[in-house]
Amino acid sequence: MDRLIPFTPDVYVGMFADFNTAFWPGHLIAFGLIWAMIVCARRGGRVNTGVMLALIAGFWIWVGYEFHIEHYAQLNWAAIAFGWIFIAQGLLILV
C-alpha cells in the first residue's frame, strides 16, 4: 500500500500548511462570506437563494483553481483534472 502513495504524510500535511499560509488572511473573508450564506439561508426567498448559489459557485471555482491546480497538483498529477472539473461544476452552479 505504501507504494501507491508517492509522498510521505509530512509532505501532504506540509502542502496544507503552505496552502493555509498563502491564503491568510483570506480565512477571515471566507468566514464572513459563510456567515452571509447562513443569513441568506435563514431568510429564504429568490434573491437570497441566488446570493447563496453565487457564493457556493465562487467557493467551488476558487477551490478548483487555487487548491487543486495551484497547490495539490504539485503532489498529484490528476489534481489539474480535478481542478478543471471543480471549475466546470462551479460554472454550472452559476447557470
Jmol script that loads the backbone (N, CA, C; Angstrom):
load data "model"
ATOM      1  N   MET A   1       0.817  -1.197   0.000  1.00  0.00           N
ATOM      2  CA  MET A   1       0.000   0.000   0.000  1.00  0.00           C
ATOM      3  C   MET A   1       0.860   1.260   0.000  1.00  0.00           C
ATOM      4  N   ASP A   2       1.992   1.225   0.672  1.00  0.00           N
ATOM      5  CA  ASP A   2       2.858   2.403   0.743  1.00  0.00           C
ATOM      6  C   ASP A   2       3.361   2.825  -0.631  1.00  0.00           C
ATOM      7  N   ARG A   3       3.464   1.881  -1.563  1.00  0.00           N
ATOM      8  CA  ARG A   3       3.963   2.228  -2.892  1.00  0.00           C
ATOM      9  C   ARG A   3       2.930   2.969  -3.734  1.00  0.00           C
ATOM     10  N   LEU A   4       1.661   2.950  -3.329  1.00  0.00           N
ATOM     11  CA  LEU A   4       0.624   3.632  -4.089  1.00  0.00           C
ATOM     12  C   LEU A   4       0.628   5.137  -3.844  1.00  0.00           C
ATOM     13  N   ILE A   5       1.174   5.571  -2.728  1.00  0.00           N
ATOM     14  CA  ILE A   5       1.198   6.993  -2.384  1.00  0.00           C
ATOM     15  C   ILE A   5       2.620   7.504  -2.590  1.00  0.00           C
ATOM     16  N   PRO A   6       2.828   8.393  -3.566  1.00  0.00           N
ATOM     17  CA  PRO A   6       4.191   8.805  -3.916  1.00  0.00           C
ATOM     18  C   PRO A   6       4.782   9.901  -3.031  1.00  0.00           C
ATOM     19  N   PHE A   7       4.173  10.169  -1.873  1.00  0.00           N
ATOM     20  CA  PHE A   7       4.699  11.186  -0.974  1.00  0.00           C
ATOM     21  C   PHE A   7       4.420  10.763   0.460  1.00  0.00           C
ATOM     22  N   THR A   8       5.157  11.340   1.384  1.00  0.00           N
ATOM     23  CA  THR A   8       5.003  10.988   2.794  1.00  0.00           C
ATOM     24  C   THR A   8       3.880  11.813   3.428  1.00  0.00           C
ATOM     25  N   PRO A   9       3.374  11.341   4.558  1.00  0.00           N
ATOM     26  CA  PRO A   9       2.352  12.133   5.255  1.00  0.00           C
ATOM     27  C   PRO A   9       2.841  13.537   5.614  1.00  0.00           C
ATOM     28  N   ASP A  10       4.123  13.688   5.929  1.00  0.00           N
ATOM     29  CA  ASP A  10       4.654  15.017   6.250  1.00  0.00           C
ATOM     30  C   ASP A  10       4.567  15.961   5.057  1.00  0.00           C
ATOM     31  N   VAL A  11       4.815  15.449   3.876  1.00  0.00           N
ATOM     32  CA  VAL A  11       4.725  16.276   2.667  1.00  0.00           C
ATOM     33  C   VAL A  11       3.273  16.690   2.430  1.00  0.00           C
ATOM     34  N   TYR A  12       2.358  15.757   2.658  1.00  0.00           N
ATOM     35  CA  TYR A  12       0.934  16.034   2.460  1.00  0.00           C
ATOM     36  C   TYR A  12       0.440  17.102   3.441  1.00  0.00           C
ATOM     37  N   VAL A  13       0.778  16.948   4.704  1.00  0.00           N
ATOM     38  CA  VAL A  13       0.382  17.925   5.715  1.00  0.00           C
ATOM     39  C   VAL A  13       1.062  19.261   5.448  1.00  0.00           C
ATOM     40  N   GLY A  14       2.312  19.222   5.001  1.00  0.00           N
ATOM     41  CA  GLY A  14       3.029  20.445   4.657  1.00  0.00           C
ATOM     42  C   GLY A  14       2.366  21.205   3.523  1.00  0.00           C
ATOM     43  N   MET A  15       1.781  20.474   2.568  1.00  0.00           N
ATOM     44  CA  MET A  15       1.070  21.122   1.471  1.00  0.00           C
ATOM     45  C   MET A  15      -0.115  21.917   1.993  1.00  0.00           C
ATOM     46  N   PHE A  16      -0.853  21.358   2.963  1.00  0.00           N
ATOM     47  CA  PHE A  16      -1.970  22.090   3.574  1.00  0.00           C
ATOM     48  C   PHE A  16      -1.469  23.292   4.364  1.00  0.00           C
ATOM     49  N   ALA A  17      -0.350  23.136   5.058  1.00  0.00           N
ATOM     50  CA  ALA A  17       0.220  24.259   5.812  1.00  0.00           C
ATOM     51  C   ALA A  17       0.615  25.384   4.861  1.00  0.00           C
ATOM     52  N   ASP A  18       1.255  25.042   3.746  1.00  0.00           N
ATOM     53  CA  ASP A  18       1.628  26.058   2.756  1.00  0.00           C
ATOM     54  C   ASP A  18       0.393  26.737   2.166  1.00  0.00           C
ATOM     55  N   PHE A  19      -0.621  25.945   1.884  1.00  0.00           N
ATOM     56  CA  PHE A  19      -1.861  26.489   1.336  1.00  0.00           C
ATOM     57  C   PHE A  19      -2.496  27.476   2.312  1.00  0.00           C
ATOM     58  N   ASN A  20      -2.594  27.086   3.581  1.00  0.00           N
ATOM     59  CA  ASN A  20      -3.206  27.955   4.580  1.00  0.00           C
ATOM     60  C   ASN A  20      -2.383  29.216   4.810  1.00  0.00           C
ATOM     61  N   THR A  21      -1.071  29.105   4.770  1.00  0.00           N
ATOM     62  CA  THR A  21      -0.214  30.279   4.928  1.00  0.00           C
ATOM     63  C   THR A  21      -0.410  31.239   3.759  1.00  0.00           C
ATOM     64  N   ALA A  22      -0.495  30.699   2.557  1.00  0.00           N
ATOM     65  CA  ALA A  22      -0.682  31.544   1.373  1.00  0.00           C
ATOM     66  C   ALA A  22      -2.062  32.196   1.369  1.00  0.00           C
ATOM     67  N   PHE A  23      -3.048  31.536   1.953  1.00  0.00           N
ATOM     68  CA  PHE A  23      -4.423  32.030   1.931  1.00  0.00           C
ATOM     69  C   PHE A  23      -4.685  33.095   2.995  1.00  0.00           C
ATOM     70  N   TRP A  24      -3.893  33.122   4.061  1.00  0.00           N
ATOM     71  CA  TRP A  24      -4.132  34.071   5.155  1.00  0.00           C
ATOM     72  C   TRP A  24      -3.994  35.495   4.662  1.00  0.00           C
ATOM     73  N   PRO A  25      -4.828  36.429   4.974  1.00  0.00           N
ATOM     74  CA  PRO A  25      -5.977  36.447   5.883  1.00  0.00           C
ATOM     75  C   PRO A  25      -7.301  36.166   5.184  1.00  0.00           C
ATOM     76  N   GLY A  26      -7.253  35.484   4.060  1.00  0.00           N
ATOM     77  CA  GLY A  26      -8.478  35.134   3.349  1.00  0.00           C
ATOM     78  C   GLY A  26      -9.438  34.300   4.176  1.00  0.00           C
ATOM     79  N   HIS A  27      -8.928  33.646   5.215  1.00  0.00           N
ATOM     80  CA  HIS A  27      -9.797  32.874   6.102  1.00  0.00           C
ATOM     81  C   HIS A  27     -10.882  33.768   6.710  1.00  0.00           C
ATOM     82  N   LEU A  28     -10.503  34.973   7.055  1.00  0.00           N
ATOM     83  CA  LEU A  28     -11.462  35.901   7.670  1.00  0.00           C
ATOM     84  C   LEU A  28     -12.539  36.319   6.665  1.00  0.00           C
ATOM     85  N   ILE A  29     -12.138  36.536   5.421  1.00  0.00           N
ATOM     86  CA  ILE A  29     -13.104  36.887   4.377  1.00  0.00           C
ATOM     87  C   ILE A  29     -14.042  35.715   4.127  1.00  0.00           C
ATOM     88  N   ALA A  30     -13.476  34.505   4.042  1.00  0.00           N
ATOM     89  CA  ALA A  30     -14.302  33.315   3.832  1.00  0.00           C
ATOM     90  C   ALA A  30     -15.279  33.126   4.989  1.00  0.00           C
ATOM     91  N   PHE A  31     -14.818  33.375   6.196  1.00  0.00           N
ATOM     92  CA  PHE A  31     -15.688  33.255   7.366  1.00  0.00           C
ATOM     93  C   PHE A  31     -16.865  34.223   7.257  1.00  0.00           C
ATOM     94  N   GLY A  32     -16.598  35.446   6.836  1.00  0.00           N
ATOM     95  CA  GLY A  32     -17.664  36.422   6.647  1.00  0.00           C
ATOM     96  C   GLY A  32     -18.637  36.005   5.559  1.00  0.00           C
ATOM     97  N   LEU A  33     -18.123  35.467   4.471  1.00  0.00           N
ATOM     98  CA  LEU A  33     -18.995  35.011   3.386  1.00  0.00           C
ATOM     99  C   LEU A  33     -19.846  33.820   3.811  1.00  0.00           C
ATOM    100  N   ILE A  34     -19.287  32.956   4.627  1.00  0.00           N
ATOM    101  CA  ILE A  34     -20.066  31.820   5.131  1.00  0.00           C
ATOM    102  C   ILE A  34     -21.203  32.310   6.021  1.00  0.00           C
ATOM    103  N   TRP A  35     -20.928  33.335   6.851  1.00  0.00           N
ATOM    104  CA  TRP A  35     -21.999  33.908   7.659  1.00  0.00           C
ATOM    105  C   TRP A  35     -23.066  34.546   6.779  1.00  0.00           C
ATOM    106  N   ALA A  36     -22.661  35.162   5.689  1.00  0.00           N
ATOM    107  CA  ALA A  36     -23.633  35.734   4.752  1.00  0.00           C
ATOM    108  C   ALA A  36     -24.509  34.633   4.165  1.00  0.00           C
ATOM    109  N   MET A  37     -23.904  33.480   3.877  1.00  0.00           N
ATOM    110  CA  MET A  37     -24.687  32.357   3.363  1.00  0.00           C
ATOM    111  C   MET A  37     -25.693  31.865   4.398  1.00  0.00           C
ATOM    112  N   ILE A  38     -25.279  31.817   5.657  1.00  0.00           N
ATOM    113  CA  ILE A  38     -26.186  31.378   6.721  1.00  0.00           C
ATOM    114  C   ILE A  38     -27.364  32.344   6.843  1.00  0.00           C
ATOM    115  N   VAL A  39     -27.070  33.636   6.801  1.00  0.00           N
ATOM    116  CA  VAL A  39     -28.136  34.642   6.876  1.00  0.00           C
ATOM    117  C   VAL A  39     -29.099  34.476   5.695  1.00  0.00           C
ATOM    118  N   CYS A  40     -28.552  34.300   4.492  1.00  0.00           N
ATOM    119  CA  CYS A  40     -29.403  34.116   3.306  1.00  0.00           C
ATOM    120  C   CYS A  40     -30.255  32.852   3.427  1.00  0.00           C
ATOM    121  N   ALA A  41     -29.679  31.797   3.967  1.00  0.00           N
ATOM    122  CA  ALA A  41     -30.425  30.541   4.119  1.00  0.00           C
ATOM    123  C   ALA A  41     -31.578  30.713   5.099  1.00  0.00           C
ATOM    124  N   ARG A  42     -31.343  31.449   6.157  1.00  0.00           N
ATOM    125  CA  ARG A  42     -32.402  31.652   7.157  1.00  0.00           C
ATOM    126  C   ARG A  42     -33.515  32.557   6.645  1.00  0.00           C
ATOM    127  N   ARG A  43     -33.178  33.518   5.803  1.00  0.00           N
ATOM    128  CA  ARG A  43     -34.186  34.444   5.272  1.00  0.00           C
ATOM    129  C   ARG A  43     -35.004  33.822   4.149  1.00  0.00           C
ATOM    130  N   GLY A  44     -34.361  32.995   3.327  1.00  0.00           N
ATOM    131  CA  GLY A  44     -35.064  32.388   2.206  1.00  0.00           C
ATOM    132  C   GLY A  44     -35.383  33.401   1.120  1.00  0.00           C
ATOM    133  N   GLY A  45     -36.143  32.979   0.153  1.00  0.00           N
ATOM    134  CA  GLY A  45     -36.524  33.861  -0.945  1.00  0.00           C
ATOM    135  C   GLY A  45     -35.614  33.682  -2.153  1.00  0.00           C
ATOM    136  N   ARG A  46     -36.106  34.196  -3.260  1.00  0.00           N
ATOM    137  CA  ARG A  46     -35.412  34.011  -4.536  1.00  0.00           C
ATOM    138  C   ARG A  46     -34.063  34.744  -4.591  1.00  0.00           C
ATOM    139  N   VAL A  47     -34.021  35.974  -4.118  1.00  0.00           N
ATOM    140  CA  VAL A  47     -32.778  36.757  -4.158  1.00  0.00           C
ATOM    141  C   VAL A  47     -31.729  36.124  -3.251  1.00  0.00           C
ATOM    142  N   ASN A  48     -32.124  35.749  -2.036  1.00  0.00           N
ATOM    143  CA  ASN A  48     -31.185  35.135  -1.109  1.00  0.00           C
ATOM    144  C   ASN A  48     -30.679  33.794  -1.627  1.00  0.00           C
ATOM    145  N   THR A  49     -31.547  33.045  -2.291  1.00  0.00           N
ATOM    146  CA  THR A  49     -31.117  31.785  -2.892  1.00  0.00           C
ATOM    147  C   THR A  49     -30.082  32.042  -3.982  1.00  0.00           C
ATOM    148  N   GLY A  50     -30.305  33.071  -4.783  1.00  0.00           N
ATOM    149  CA  GLY A  50     -29.338  33.433  -5.820  1.00  0.00           C
ATOM    150  C   GLY A  50     -27.998  33.850  -5.240  1.00  0.00           C
ATOM    151  N   VAL A  51     -28.036  34.606  -4.146  1.00  0.00           N
ATOM    152  CA  VAL A  51     -26.791  35.017  -3.484  1.00  0.00           C
ATOM    153  C   VAL A  51     -26.054  33.791  -2.963  1.00  0.00           C
ATOM    154  N   MET A  52     -26.793  32.884  -2.333  1.00  0.00           N
ATOM    155  CA  MET A  52     -26.162  31.657  -1.814  1.00  0.00           C
ATOM    156  C   MET A  52     -25.535  30.843  -2.934  1.00  0.00           C
ATOM    157  N   LEU A  53     -26.244  30.668  -4.030  1.00  0.00           N
ATOM    158  CA  LEU A  53     -25.707  29.896  -5.146  1.00  0.00           C
ATOM    159  C   LEU A  53     -24.465  30.564  -5.741  1.00  0.00           C
ATOM    160  N   ALA A  54     -24.485  31.889  -5.831  1.00  0.00           N
ATOM    161  CA  ALA A  54     -23.317  32.602  -6.348  1.00  0.00           C
ATOM    162  C   ALA A  54     -22.117  32.420  -5.420  1.00  0.00           C
ATOM    163  N   LEU A  55     -22.352  32.475  -4.116  1.00  0.00           N
ATOM    164  CA  LEU A  55     -21.252  32.278  -3.167  1.00  0.00           C
ATOM    165  C   LEU A  55     -20.723  30.844  -3.216  1.00  0.00           C
ATOM    166  N   ILE A  56     -21.628  29.881  -3.288  1.00  0.00           N
ATOM    167  CA  ILE A  56     -21.210  28.481  -3.386  1.00  0.00           C
ATOM    168  C   ILE A  56     -20.407  28.263  -4.661  1.00  0.00           C
ATOM    169  N   ALA A  57     -20.891  28.801  -5.770  1.00  0.00           N
ATOM    170  CA  ALA A  57     -20.172  28.661  -7.042  1.00  0.00           C
ATOM    171  C   ALA A  57     -18.798  29.315  -6.958  1.00  0.00           C
ATOM    172  N   GLY A  58     -18.726  30.490  -6.343  1.00  0.00           N
ATOM    173  CA  GLY A  58     -17.444  31.162  -6.188  1.00  0.00           C
ATOM    174  C   GLY A  58     -16.467  30.353  -5.367  1.00  0.00           C
ATOM    175  N   PHE A  59     -16.949  29.791  -4.253  1.00  0.00           N
ATOM    176  CA  PHE A  59     -16.085  28.916  -3.445  1.00  0.00           C
ATOM    177  C   PHE A  59     -15.633  27.697  -4.247  1.00  0.00           C
ATOM    178  N   TRP A  60     -16.548  27.109  -4.993  1.00  0.00           N
ATOM    179  CA  TRP A  60     -16.248  25.896  -5.757  1.00  0.00           C
ATOM    180  C   TRP A  60     -15.175  26.184  -6.818  1.00  0.00           C
ATOM    181  N   ILE A  61     -15.350  27.281  -7.530  1.00  0.00           N
ATOM    182  CA  ILE A  61     -14.381  27.655  -8.565  1.00  0.00           C
ATOM    183  C   ILE A  61     -13.031  27.985  -7.926  1.00  0.00           C
ATOM    184  N   TRP A  62     -13.062  28.700  -6.813  1.00  0.00           N
ATOM    185  CA  TRP A  62     -11.839  29.072  -6.131  1.00  0.00           C
ATOM    186  C   TRP A  62     -11.072  27.837  -5.652  1.00  0.00           C
ATOM    187  N   VAL A  63     -11.774  26.873  -5.062  1.00  0.00           N
ATOM    188  CA  VAL A  63     -11.122  25.639  -4.601  1.00  0.00           C
ATOM    189  C   VAL A  63     -10.540  24.876  -5.792  1.00  0.00           C
ATOM    190  N   GLY A  64     -11.283  24.832  -6.889  1.00  0.00           N
ATOM    191  CA  GLY A  64     -10.786  24.140  -8.079  1.00  0.00           C
ATOM    192  C   GLY A  64      -9.478  24.724  -8.566  1.00  0.00           C
ATOM    193  N   TYR A  65      -9.426  26.048  -8.635  1.00  0.00           N
ATOM    194  CA  TYR A  65      -8.199  26.669  -9.146  1.00  0.00           C
ATOM    195  C   TYR A  65      -7.114  26.758  -8.082  1.00  0.00           C
ATOM    196  N   GLU A  66      -7.423  27.440  -6.992  1.00  0.00           N
ATOM    197  CA  GLU A  66      -6.383  27.763  -6.012  1.00  0.00           C
ATOM    198  C   GLU A  66      -5.856  26.528  -5.288  1.00  0.00           C
ATOM    199  N   PHE A  67      -6.739  25.621  -4.888  1.00  0.00           N
ATOM    200  CA  PHE A  67      -6.256  24.445  -4.174  1.00  0.00           C
ATOM    201  C   PHE A  67      -5.769  23.365  -5.132  1.00  0.00           C
ATOM    202  N   HIS A  68      -6.659  22.899  -6.003  1.00  0.00           N
ATOM    203  CA  HIS A  68      -6.300  21.756  -6.841  1.00  0.00           C
ATOM    204  C   HIS A  68      -5.208  22.089  -7.853  1.00  0.00           C
ATOM    205  N   ILE A  69      -5.399  23.148  -8.629  1.00  0.00           N
ATOM    206  CA  ILE A  69      -4.458  23.444  -9.709  1.00  0.00           C
ATOM    207  C   ILE A  69      -3.168  24.063  -9.184  1.00  0.00           C
ATOM    208  N   GLU A  70      -3.269  24.994  -8.251  1.00  0.00           N
ATOM    209  CA  GLU A  70      -2.077  25.708  -7.783  1.00  0.00           C
ATOM    210  C   GLU A  70      -1.269  24.961  -6.720  1.00  0.00           C
ATOM    211  N   HIS A  71      -1.935  24.199  -5.849  1.00  0.00           N
ATOM    212  CA  HIS A  71      -1.213  23.582  -4.733  1.00  0.00           C
ATOM    213  C   HIS A  71      -1.149  22.060  -4.827  1.00  0.00           C
ATOM    214  N   TYR A  72      -2.298  21.407  -4.962  1.00  0.00           N
ATOM    215  CA  TYR A  72      -2.330  19.949  -4.913  1.00  0.00           C
ATOM    216  C   TYR A  72      -1.688  19.304  -6.150  1.00  0.00           C
ATOM    217  N   ALA A  73      -1.660  20.024  -7.251  1.00  0.00           N
ATOM    218  CA  ALA A  73      -1.057  19.476  -8.480  1.00  0.00           C
ATOM    219  C   ALA A  73       0.425  19.188  -8.303  1.00  0.00           C
ATOM    220  N   GLN A  74       1.061  19.800  -7.323  1.00  0.00           N
ATOM    221  CA  GLN A  74       2.470  19.514  -7.054  1.00  0.00           C
ATOM    222  C   GLN A  74       2.667  18.098  -6.537  1.00  0.00           C
ATOM    223  N   LEU A  75       1.618  17.524  -5.946  1.00  0.00           N
ATOM    224  CA  LEU A  75       1.713  16.178  -5.391  1.00  0.00           C
ATOM    225  C   LEU A  75       0.990  15.123  -6.218  1.00  0.00           C
ATOM    226  N   ASN A  76      -0.010  15.525  -6.972  1.00  0.00           N
ATOM    227  CA  ASN A  76      -0.848  14.562  -7.679  1.00  0.00           C
ATOM    228  C   ASN A  76      -1.141  15.086  -9.084  1.00  0.00           C
ATOM    229  N   TRP A  77      -0.724  14.338 -10.085  1.00  0.00           N
ATOM    230  CA  TRP A  77      -0.901  14.776 -11.473  1.00  0.00           C
ATOM    231  C   TRP A  77      -2.382  14.902 -11.840  1.00  0.00           C
ATOM    232  N   ALA A  78      -3.248  14.151 -11.199  1.00  0.00           N
ATOM    233  CA  ALA A  78      -4.683  14.202 -11.512  1.00  0.00           C
ATOM    234  C   ALA A  78      -5.367  15.433 -10.924  1.00  0.00           C
ATOM    235  N   ALA A  79      -4.688  16.165 -10.065  1.00  0.00           N
ATOM    236  CA  ALA A  79      -5.297  17.323  -9.415  1.00  0.00           C
ATOM    237  C   ALA A  79      -5.675  18.399 -10.426  1.00  0.00           C
ATOM    238  N   ILE A  80      -4.938  18.512 -11.518  1.00  0.00           N
ATOM    239  CA  ILE A  80      -5.282  19.512 -12.534  1.00  0.00           C
ATOM    240  C   ILE A  80      -6.648  19.174 -13.150  1.00  0.00           C
ATOM    241  N   ALA A  81      -6.856  17.913 -13.446  1.00  0.00           N
ATOM    242  CA  ALA A  81      -8.160  17.496 -13.984  1.00  0.00           C
ATOM    243  C   ALA A  81      -9.264  17.736 -12.952  1.00  0.00           C
ATOM    244  N   PHE A  82      -8.995  17.388 -11.687  1.00  0.00           N
ATOM    245  CA  PHE A  82      -9.974  17.649 -10.630  1.00  0.00           C
ATOM    246  C   PHE A  82     -10.282  19.138 -10.546  1.00  0.00           C
ATOM    247  N   GLY A  83      -9.255  19.967 -10.650  1.00  0.00           N
ATOM    248  CA  GLY A  83      -9.444  21.412 -10.589  1.00  0.00           C
ATOM    249  C   GLY A  83     -10.360  21.905 -11.687  1.00  0.00           C
ATOM    250  N   TRP A  84     -10.125  21.446 -12.909  1.00  0.00           N
ATOM    251  CA  TRP A  84     -10.976  21.879 -14.026  1.00  0.00           C
ATOM    252  C   TRP A  84     -12.397  21.355 -13.876  1.00  0.00           C
ATOM    253  N   ILE A  85     -12.550  20.164 -13.294  1.00  0.00           N
ATOM    254  CA  ILE A  85     -13.892  19.638 -13.042  1.00  0.00           C
ATOM    255  C   ILE A  85     -14.600  20.501 -11.998  1.00  0.00           C
ATOM    256  N   PHE A  86     -13.882  20.886 -10.942  1.00  0.00           N
ATOM    257  CA  PHE A  86     -14.455  21.783  -9.938  1.00  0.00           C
ATOM    258  C   PHE A  86     -14.884  23.099 -10.577  1.00  0.00           C
ATOM    259  N   ILE A  87     -14.034  23.658 -11.431  1.00  0.00           N
ATOM    260  CA  ILE A  87     -14.356  24.928 -12.086  1.00  0.00           C
ATOM    261  C   ILE A  87     -15.604  24.773 -12.956  1.00  0.00           C
ATOM    262  N   ALA A  88     -15.682  23.685 -13.708  1.00  0.00           N
ATOM    263  CA  ALA A  88     -16.859  23.447 -14.561  1.00  0.00           C
ATOM    264  C   ALA A  88     -18.115  23.305 -13.708  1.00  0.00           C
ATOM    265  N   GLN A  89     -18.016  22.587 -12.582  1.00  0.00           N
ATOM    266  CA  GLN A  89     -19.169  22.442 -11.706  1.00  0.00           C
ATOM    267  C   GLN A  89     -19.590  23.795 -11.114  1.00  0.00           C
ATOM    268  N   GLY A  90     -18.613  24.613 -10.748  1.00  0.00           N
ATOM    269  CA  GLY A  90     -18.931  25.939 -10.233  1.00  0.00           C
ATOM    270  C   GLY A  90     -19.659  26.783 -11.252  1.00  0.00           C
ATOM    271  N   LEU A  91     -19.218  26.691 -12.506  1.00  0.00           N
ATOM    272  CA  LEU A  91     -19.902  27.438 -13.572  1.00  0.00           C
ATOM    273  C   LEU A  91     -21.321  26.913 -13.788  1.00  0.00           C
ATOM    274  N   LEU A  92     -21.494  25.596 -13.672  1.00  0.00           N
ATOM    275  CA  LEU A  92     -22.843  25.031 -13.786  1.00  0.00           C
ATOM    276  C   LEU A  92     -23.742  25.500 -12.646  1.00  0.00           C
ATOM    277  N   ILE A  93     -23.187  25.641 -11.459  1.00  0.00           N
ATOM    278  CA  ILE A  93     -23.978  26.157 -10.340  1.00  0.00           C
ATOM    279  C   ILE A  93     -24.447  27.579 -10.645  1.00  0.00           C
ATOM    280  N   LEU A  94     -23.571  28.370 -11.266  1.00  0.00           N
ATOM    281  CA  LEU A  94     -23.956  29.735 -11.626  1.00  0.00           C
ATOM    282  C   LEU A  94     -25.084  29.781 -12.642  1.00  0.00           C
ATOM    283  N   VAL A  95     -25.094  28.802 -13.540  1.00  0.00           N
ATOM    284  CA  VAL A  95     -26.125  28.761 -14.573  1.00  0.00           C
ATOM    285  C   VAL A  95     -27.424  28.322 -13.931  1.00  0.00           C
TER     286      VAL A  95
END
end "model"
wireframe off; spacefill off
backbone 0.3
color backbone group
